[in-house]
Amino acid sequence: MDAQSQSQWDFTSDLEVDFGSQENASIVYAALAVDKELQPNKVKRIMAVSDGKLSVHFEAIEARFLRASFSAFVDVLTLATKTIEEFGQGMEL
């Protein structure tokens, strides 16, 4: 990587959500991993699950792309979380 491509990703943000169990964190990860970034040349999203927590790292070339990606992600994360809260107990996978 040259210096120009390294400095391209100037805007970053990290999010960590504790789901209380590896199973719930993995369910949310699987549900959200299929939703790829619409502009991967402008925004990157890296997700991982560990110890019942979903960790997400965002990088973007401009603040507005970071904001839009983060906001959209939190919307679907909230939906997935509410679904687990509503239907998760005793749910067969």
A tleap script that builds the chain and sets N, CA, C and O, in Angstrom:
source leaprc.protein.ff14SB
mol = sequence {
  NMET ASP ALA GLN SER GLN SER GLN TRP ASP
  PHE THR SER ASP LEU GLU VAL ASP PHE GLY
  SER GLN GLU ASN ALA SER ILE VAL TYR ALA
  ALA LEU ALA VAL ASP LYS GLU LEU GLN PRO
  ASN LYS VAL LYS ARG ILE MET ALA VAL SER
  ASP GLY LYS LEU SER VAL HIE PHE GLU ALA
  ILE GLU ALA ARG PHE LEU ARG ALA SER PHE
  SER ALA PHE VAL ASP VAL LEU THR LEU ALA
  THR LYS THR ILE GLU GLU PHE GLY GLN GLY
  MET GLU CLEU
}
set mol.1.N position { 0.832 -1.178 0.000 }
set mol.1.CA position { 0.000 0.000 0.000 }
set mol.1.C position { 0.880 1.246 0.000 }
set mol.1.O position { 1.841 1.333 0.765 }
set mol.2.N position { 0.557 2.189 -0.840 }
set mol.2.CA position { 1.333 3.430 -0.814 }
set mol.2.C position { 0.713 4.403 0.185 }
set mol.2.O position { -0.373 4.155 0.707 }
set mol.3.N position { 1.395 5.494 0.446 }
set mol.3.CA position { 0.941 6.454 1.456 }
set mol.3.C position { -0.422 7.041 1.124 }
set mol.3.O position { -1.223 7.302 2.021 }
set mol.4.N position { -0.689 7.248 -0.153 }
set mol.4.CA position { -1.971 7.842 -0.539 }
set mol.4.C position { -3.133 6.911 -0.212 }
set mol.4.O position { -4.152 7.369 0.304 }
set mol.5.N position { -3.008 5.620 -0.498 }
set mol.5.CA position { -4.110 4.703 -0.220 }
set mol.5.C position { -4.272 4.460 1.267 }
set mol.5.O position { -5.385 4.204 1.724 }
set mol.6.N position { -3.195 4.531 2.035 }
set mol.6.CA position { -3.300 4.389 3.477 }
set mol.6.C position { -4.056 5.557 4.091 }
set mol.6.O position { -4.886 5.355 4.977 }
set mol.7.N position { -3.782 6.776 3.635 }
set mol.7.CA position { -4.418 7.951 4.220 }
set mol.7.C position { -5.839 8.163 3.688 }
set mol.7.O position { -6.552 9.047 4.163 }
set mol.8.N position { -6.250 7.359 2.710 }
set mol.8.CA position { -7.590 7.489 2.142 }
set mol.8.C position { -8.662 7.219 3.201 }
set mol.8.O position { -9.715 7.856 3.180 }
set mol.9.N position { -8.414 6.298 4.112 }
set mol.9.CA position { -9.410 5.872 5.097 }
set mol.9.C position { -9.221 6.663 6.398 }
set mol.9.O position { -8.846 6.102 7.428 }
set mol.10.N position { -9.485 7.970 6.334 }
set mol.10.CA position { -9.205 8.867 7.449 }
set mol.10.C position { -10.251 8.831 8.557 }
set mol.10.O position { -9.963 9.253 9.678 }
set mol.11.N position { -11.433 8.348 8.282 }
set mol.11.CA position { -12.525 8.407 9.245 }
set mol.11.C position { -12.862 6.996 9.718 }
set mol.11.O position { -13.170 6.120 8.910 }
set mol.12.N position { -12.800 6.784 11.026 }
set mol.12.CA position { -13.055 5.450 11.579 }
set mol.12.C position { -13.986 5.536 12.782 }
set mol.12.O position { -14.110 6.574 13.433 }
set mol.13.N position { -14.628 4.420 13.050 }
set mol.13.CA position { -15.479 4.313 14.229 }
set mol.13.C position { -15.569 2.842 14.609 }
set mol.13.O position { -15.523 1.964 13.748 }
set mol.14.N position { -15.697 2.584 15.900 }
set mol.14.CA position { -15.830 1.224 16.398 }
set mol.14.C position { -17.098 1.110 17.236 }
set mol.14.O position { -17.485 2.040 17.943 }
set mol.15.N position { -17.722 -0.038 17.138 }
set mol.15.CA position { -18.949 -0.312 17.870 }
set mol.15.C position { -18.831 -1.712 18.457 }
set mol.15.O position { -18.408 -2.642 17.771 }
set mol.16.N position { -19.200 -1.862 19.718 }
set mol.16.CA position { -19.211 -3.182 20.340 }
set mol.16.C position { -20.529 -3.356 21.071 }
set mol.16.O position { -20.937 -2.495 21.850 }
set mol.17.N position { -21.196 -4.480 20.815 }
set mol.17.CA position { -22.483 -4.766 21.444 }
set mol.17.C position { -22.363 -6.109 22.156 }
set mol.17.O position { -21.986 -7.112 21.551 }
set mol.18.N position { -22.688 -6.115 23.443 }
set mol.18.CA position { -22.643 -7.339 24.235 }
set mol.18.C position { -24.021 -7.992 24.205 }
set mol.18.O position { -24.987 -7.449 24.740 }
set mol.19.N position { -24.100 -9.157 23.578 }
set mol.19.CA position { -25.372 -9.865 23.466 }
set mol.19.C position { -25.583 -10.871 24.589 }
set mol.19.O position { -26.626 -11.522 24.654 }
set mol.20.N position { -24.607 -11.000 25.462 }
set mol.20.CA position { -24.756 -11.881 26.609 }
set mol.20.C position { -24.528 -13.346 26.318 }
set mol.20.O position { -24.413 -14.148 27.244 }
set mol.21.N position { -24.459 -13.711 25.051 }
set mol.21.CA position { -24.158 -15.102 24.692 }
set mol.21.C position { -23.509 -15.141 23.312 }
set mol.21.O position { -23.780 -14.311 22.445 }
set mol.22.N position { -22.661 -16.118 23.147 }
set mol.22.CA position { -21.993 -16.311 21.861 }
set mol.22.C position { -23.018 -16.635 20.774 }
set mol.22.O position { -22.887 -16.205 19.628 }
set mol.23.N position { -24.047 -17.408 21.162 }
set mol.23.CA position { -25.076 -17.801 20.190 }
set mol.23.C position { -25.809 -16.581 19.627 }
set mol.23.O position { -25.953 -16.453 18.411 }
set mol.24.N position { -26.270 -15.694 20.496 }
set mol.24.CA position { -26.990 -14.509 20.021 }
set mol.24.C position { -26.088 -13.598 19.200 }
set mol.24.O position { -26.511 -13.073 18.170 }
set mol.25.N position { -24.863 -13.408 19.642 }
set mol.25.CA position { -23.925 -12.572 18.885 }
set mol.25.C position { -23.669 -13.170 17.502 }
set mol.25.O position { -23.575 -12.448 16.510 }
set mol.26.N position { -23.559 -14.495 17.450 }
set mol.26.CA position { -23.312 -15.170 16.165 }
set mol.26.C position { -24.516 -15.085 15.238 }
set mol.26.O position { -24.360 -14.963 14.023 }
set mol.27.N position { -25.725 -15.148 15.811 }
set mol.27.CA position { -26.943 -15.013 15.002 }
set mol.27.C position { -26.986 -13.631 14.352 }
set mol.27.O position { -27.249 -13.505 13.156 }
set mol.28.N position { -26.727 -12.604 15.147 }
set mol.28.CA position { -26.745 -11.236 14.614 }
set mol.28.C position { -25.632 -11.058 13.587 }
set mol.28.O position { -25.849 -10.449 12.539 }
set mol.29.N position { -24.458 -11.576 13.875 }
set mol.29.CA position { -23.350 -11.501 12.914 }
set mol.29.C position { -23.751 -12.121 11.576 }
set mol.29.O position { -23.554 -11.518 10.521 }
set mol.30.N position { -24.311 -13.321 11.627 }
set mol.30.CA position { -24.699 -14.019 10.398 }
set mol.30.C position { -25.763 -13.245 9.628 }
set mol.30.O position { -25.734 -13.190 8.399 }
set mol.31.N position { -26.702 -12.647 10.360 }
set mol.31.CA position { -27.769 -11.889 9.708 }
set mol.31.C position { -27.233 -10.625 9.038 }
set mol.31.O position { -27.698 -10.245 7.963 }
set mol.32.N position { -26.257 -9.975 9.672 }
set mol.32.CA position { -25.762 -8.698 9.151 }
set mol.32.C position { -24.595 -8.842 8.185 }
set mol.32.O position { -24.330 -7.932 7.400 }
set mol.33.N position { -23.896 -9.965 8.230 }
set mol.33.CA position { -22.727 -10.155 7.362 }
set mol.33.C position { -23.099 -10.200 5.883 }
set mol.33.O position { -22.285 -9.856 5.026 }
set mol.34.N position { -24.316 -10.621 5.583 }
set mol.34.CA position { -24.733 -10.706 4.176 }
set mol.34.C position { -25.041 -9.329 3.585 }
set mol.34.O position { -25.108 -9.172 2.366 }
set mol.35.N position { -25.227 -8.338 4.454 }
set mol.35.CA position { -25.552 -6.980 4.017 }
set mol.35.C position { -24.249 -6.221 3.766 }
set mol.35.O position { -23.722 -5.561 4.662 }
set mol.36.N position { -23.745 -6.320 2.553 }
set mol.36.CA position { -22.460 -5.703 2.206 }
set mol.36.C position { -22.602 -4.196 2.030 }
set mol.36.O position { -23.690 -3.680 1.772 }
set mol.37.N position { -21.485 -3.513 2.176 }
set mol.37.CA position { -21.469 -2.065 1.946 }
set mol.37.C position { -21.798 -1.778 0.484 }
set mol.37.O position { -21.319 -2.468 -0.416 }
set mol.38.N position { -22.615 -0.762 0.258 }
set mol.38.CA position { -23.015 -0.421 -1.109 }
set mol.38.C position { -21.896 0.254 -1.888 }
set mol.38.O position { -21.847 0.169 -3.115 }
set mol.39.N position { -20.991 0.928 -1.170 }
set mol.39.CA position { -19.873 1.614 -1.817 }
set mol.39.C position { -18.564 1.173 -1.148 }
set mol.39.O position { -17.971 1.939 -0.389 }
set mol.40.N position { -18.111 -0.058 -1.426 }
set mol.40.CA position { -16.933 -0.581 -0.732 }
set mol.40.C position { -15.640 0.192 -1.025 }
set mol.40.O position { -14.650 0.046 -0.309 }
set mol.41.N position { -15.658 0.995 -2.058 }
set mol.41.CA position { -14.485 1.830 -2.340 }
set mol.41.C position { -14.480 3.093 -1.480 }
set mol.41.O position { -13.509 3.849 -1.488 }
set mol.42.N position { -15.568 3.320 -0.737 }
set mol.42.CA position { -15.673 4.511 0.110 }
set mol.42.C position { -15.846 4.172 1.591 }
set mol.42.O position { -15.512 4.981 2.457 }
set mol.43.N position { -16.365 2.983 1.880 }
set mol.43.CA position { -16.599 2.569 3.264 }
set mol.43.C position { -16.232 1.094 3.417 }
set mol.43.O position { -16.582 0.262 2.580 }
set mol.44.N position { -15.517 0.788 4.508 }
set mol.44.CA position { -15.209 -0.602 4.857 }
set mol.44.C position { -15.860 -0.906 6.199 }
set mol.44.O position { -15.923 -0.053 7.085 }
set mol.45.N position { -16.345 -2.144 6.331 }
set mol.45.CA position { -16.909 -2.595 7.597 }
set mol.45.C position { -16.331 -3.966 7.907 }
set mol.45.O position { -16.426 -4.888 7.097 }
set mol.46.N position { -15.738 -4.092 9.072 }
set mol.46.CA position { -15.146 -5.356 9.504 }
set mol.46.C position { -15.837 -5.778 10.791 }
set mol.46.O position { -15.865 -5.027 11.767 }
set mol.47.N position { -16.400 -6.996 10.787 }
set mol.47.CA position { -17.125 -7.485 11.960 }
set mol.47.C position { -16.437 -8.718 12.526 }
set mol.47.O position { -15.787 -9.478 11.809 }
set mol.48.N position { -16.600 -8.893 13.836 }
set mol.48.CA position { -16.078 -10.075 14.516 }
set mol.48.C position { -16.963 -10.370 15.718 }
set mol.48.O position { -17.620 -9.479 16.258 }
set mol.49.N position { -16.969 -11.641 16.128 }
set mol.49.CA position { -17.699 -12.060 17.319 }
set mol.49.C position { -16.712 -12.713 18.268 }
set mol.49.O position { -15.909 -13.556 17.866 }
set mol.50.N position { -16.781 -12.312 19.538 }
set mol.50.CA position { -15.911 -12.900 20.551 }
set mol.50.C position { -16.553 -12.708 21.921 }
set mol.50.O position { -17.018 -11.616 22.250 }
set mol.51.N position { -16.576 -13.771 22.715 }
set mol.51.CA position { -17.095 -13.710 24.085 }
set mol.51.C position { -18.496 -13.110 24.165 }
set mol.51.O position { -18.790 -12.341 25.079 }
set mol.52.N position { -19.354 -13.454 23.223 }
set mol.52.CA position { -20.731 -12.973 23.244 }
set mol.52.C position { -20.903 -11.535 22.798 }
set mol.52.O position { -21.974 -10.950 22.959 }
set mol.53.N position { -19.847 -10.966 22.237 }
set mol.53.CA position { -19.900 -9.568 21.787 }
set mol.53.C position { -19.679 -9.488 20.284 }
set mol.53.O position { -18.851 -10.200 19.717 }
set mol.54.N position { -20.439 -8.607 19.662 }
set mol.54.CA position { -20.254 -8.283 18.248 }
set mol.54.C position { -19.442 -6.992 18.179 }
set mol.54.O position { -19.851 -5.961 18.713 }
set mol.55.N position { -18.301 -7.060 17.525 }
set mol.55.CA position { -17.448 -5.885 17.353 }
set mol.55.C position { -17.456 -5.493 15.883 }
set mol.55.O position { -17.324 -6.341 15.001 }
set mol.56.N position { -17.613 -4.205 15.633 }
set mol.56.CA position { -17.668 -3.707 14.262 }
set mol.56.C position { -16.723 -2.519 14.135 }
set mol.56.O position { -16.737 -1.605 14.960 }
set mol.57.N position { -15.906 -2.548 13.093 }
set mol.57.CA position { -14.976 -1.455 12.814 }
set mol.57.C position { -15.337 -0.884 11.442 }
set mol.57.O position { -15.436 -1.616 10.457 }
set mol.58.N position { -15.529 0.416 11.396 }
set mol.58.CA position { -15.849 1.120 10.160 }
set mol.58.C position { -14.671 2.007 9.764 }
set mol.58.O position { -14.011 2.595 10.621 }
set mol.59.N position { -14.412 2.097 8.461 }
set mol.59.CA position { -13.444 3.045 7.917 }
set mol.59.C position { -14.076 3.676 6.683 }
set mol.59.O position { -14.745 3.000 5.903 }
set mol.60.N position { -13.857 4.984 6.514 }
set mol.60.CA position { -14.443 5.671 5.362 }
set mol.60.C position { -13.507 6.768 4.875 }
set mol.60.O position { -12.626 7.229 5.601 }
set mol.61.N position { -13.721 7.170 3.630 }
set mol.61.CA position { -12.886 8.222 3.052 }
set mol.61.C position { -13.390 9.611 3.395 }
set mol.61.O position { -12.642 10.586 3.318 }
set mol.62.N position { -14.677 9.703 3.778 }
set mol.62.CA position { -15.262 10.984 4.186 }
set mol.62.C position { -16.201 10.740 5.356 }
set mol.62.O position { -16.768 9.656 5.495 }
set mol.63.N position { -16.361 11.756 6.195 }
set mol.63.CA position { -17.224 11.638 7.374 }
set mol.63.C position { -18.660 11.307 6.987 }
set mol.63.O position { -19.323 10.538 7.684 }
set mol.64.N position { -19.144 11.868 5.902 }
set mol.64.CA position { -20.546 11.630 5.528 }
set mol.64.C position { -20.797 10.165 5.158 }
set mol.64.O position { -21.878 9.640 5.427 }
set mol.65.N position { -19.820 9.505 4.548 }
set mol.65.CA position { -19.977 8.089 4.223 }
set mol.65.C position { -19.929 7.238 5.496 }
set mol.65.O position { -20.652 6.248 5.616 }
set mol.66.N position { -19.077 7.630 6.437 }
set mol.66.CA position { -19.004 6.927 7.711 }
set mol.66.C position { -20.331 7.060 8.456 }
set mol.66.O position { -20.859 6.072 8.966 }
set mol.67.N position { -20.861 8.253 8.518 }
set mol.67.CA position { -22.129 8.495 9.206 }
set mol.67.C position { -23.261 7.687 8.580 }
set mol.67.O position { -24.036 7.048 9.292 }
set mol.68.N position { -23.356 7.711 7.278 }
set mol.68.CA position { -24.443 7.000 6.595 }
set mol.68.C position { -24.336 5.490 6.812 }
set mol.68.O position { -25.336 4.825 7.081 }
set mol.69.N position { -23.132 4.958 6.694 }
set mol.69.CA position { -22.934 3.525 6.874 }
set mol.69.C position { -23.211 3.109 8.312 }
set mol.69.O position { -23.897 2.116 8.553 }
set mol.70.N position { -22.680 3.864 9.266 }
set mol.70.CA position { -22.874 3.564 10.685 }
set mol.70.C position { -24.357 3.620 11.041 }
set mol.70.O position { -24.872 2.734 11.722 }
set mol.71.N position { -25.030 4.655 10.582 }
set mol.71.CA position { -26.451 4.833 10.878 }
set mol.71.C position { -27.293 3.693 10.306 }
set mol.71.O position { -28.153 3.147 10.998 }
set mol.72.N position { -27.050 3.339 9.059 }
set mol.72.CA position { -27.801 2.248 8.431 }
set mol.72.C position { -27.527 0.928 9.143 }
set mol.72.O position { -28.434 0.116 9.329 }
set mol.73.N position { -26.275 0.715 9.540 }
set mol.73.CA position { -25.915 -0.504 10.245 }
set mol.73.C position { -26.637 -0.584 11.590 }
set mol.73.O position { -27.167 -1.636 11.946 }
set mol.74.N position { -26.661 0.511 12.330 }
set mol.74.CA position { -27.328 0.517 13.635 }
set mol.74.C position { -28.820 0.242 13.474 }
set mol.74.O position { -29.421 -0.409 14.329 }
set mol.75.N position { -29.422 0.725 12.400 }
set mol.75.CA position { -30.844 0.443 12.145 }
set mol.75.C position { -31.098 -1.060 12.011 }
set mol.75.O position { -32.015 -1.586 12.641 }
set mol.76.N position { -30.300 -1.755 11.199 }
set mol.76.CA position { -30.522 -3.191 11.015 }
set mol.76.C position { -30.058 -3.975 12.236 }
set mol.76.O position { -30.619 -5.025 12.547 }
set mol.77.N position { -29.044 -3.477 12.928 }
set mol.77.CA position { -28.608 -4.099 14.179 }
set mol.77.C position { -29.722 -4.042 15.216 }
set mol.77.O position { -29.963 -5.016 15.930 }
set mol.78.N position { -30.394 -2.908 15.297 }
set mol.78.CA position { -31.508 -2.743 16.234 }
set mol.78.C position { -32.638 -3.716 15.891 }
set mol.78.O position { -33.213 -4.338 16.785 }
set mol.79.N position { -32.953 -3.848 14.622 }
set mol.79.CA position { -33.991 -4.784 14.194 }
set mol.79.C position { -33.625 -6.215 14.557 }
set mol.79.O position { -34.458 -6.954 15.082 }
set mol.80.N position { -32.400 -6.609 14.287 }
set mol.80.CA position { -31.959 -7.969 14.607 }
set mol.80.C position { -31.991 -8.214 16.116 }
set mol.80.O position { -32.387 -9.289 16.566 }
set mol.81.N position { -31.577 -7.221 16.888 }
set mol.81.CA position { -31.561 -7.347 18.340 }
set mol.81.C position { -32.978 -7.468 18.895 }
set mol.81.O position { -33.237 -8.297 19.767 }
set mol.82.N position { -33.885 -6.651 18.394 }
set mol.82.CA position { -35.284 -6.724 18.845 }
set mol.82.C position { -35.909 -8.062 18.480 }
set mol.82.O position { -36.712 -8.603 19.240 }
set mol.83.N position { -35.547 -8.594 17.330 }
set mol.83.CA position { -36.061 -9.896 16.915 }
set mol.83.C position { -35.604 -10.988 17.871 }
set mol.83.O position { -36.396 -11.850 18.254 }
set mol.84.N position { -34.338 -10.958 18.259 }
set mol.84.CA position { -33.831 -11.944 19.221 }
set mol.84.C position { -34.510 -11.761 20.572 }
set mol.84.O position { -34.877 -12.741 21.220 }
set mol.85.N position { -34.680 -10.519 20.997 }
set mol.85.CA position { -35.347 -10.268 22.281 }
set mol.85.C position { -36.777 -10.794 22.273 }
set mol.85.O position { -37.249 -11.341 23.271 }
set mol.86.N position { -37.460 -10.630 21.156 }
set mol.86.CA position { -38.861 -11.034 21.056 }
set mol.86.C position { -39.028 -12.538 20.888 }
set mol.86.O position { -39.892 -13.147 21.520 }
set mol.87.N position { -38.197 -13.138 20.035 }
set mol.87.CA position { -38.394 -14.533 19.653 }
set mol.87.C position { -37.272 -15.473 20.059 }
set mol.87.O position { -37.361 -16.681 19.840 }
set mol.88.N position { -36.223 -14.929 20.644 }
set mol.88.CA position { -35.011 -15.704 20.914 }
set mol.88.C position { -35.139 -16.783 21.969 }
set mol.88.O position { -34.516 -17.836 21.838 }
set mol.89.N position { -35.923 -16.559 23.008 }
set mol.89.CA position { -36.015 -17.542 24.080 }
set mol.89.C position { -36.672 -18.811 23.565 }
set mol.89.O position { -37.837 -18.800 23.165 }
set mol.90.N position { -35.925 -19.896 23.577 }
set mol.90.CA position { -36.463 -21.185 23.149 }
set mol.90.C position { -36.625 -21.321 21.656 }
set mol.90.O position { -37.223 -22.288 21.184 }
set mol.91.N position { -36.102 -20.364 20.895 }
set mol.91.CA position { -36.228 -20.418 19.438 }
set mol.91.C position { -35.335 -21.523 18.885 }
set mol.91.O position { -34.170 -21.631 19.268 }
set mol.92.N position { -35.870 -22.332 17.998 }
set mol.92.CA position { -35.081 -23.371 17.359 }
set mol.92.C position { -34.454 -22.824 16.100 }
set mol.92.O position { -35.119 -22.198 15.274 }
set mol.93.N position { -33.151 -23.069 15.963 }
set mol.93.CA position { -32.432 -22.552 14.792 }
set mol.93.C position { -32.217 -23.636 13.775 }
set mol.93.O position { -31.628 -23.387 12.723 }
savepdb mol mol.pdb
quit
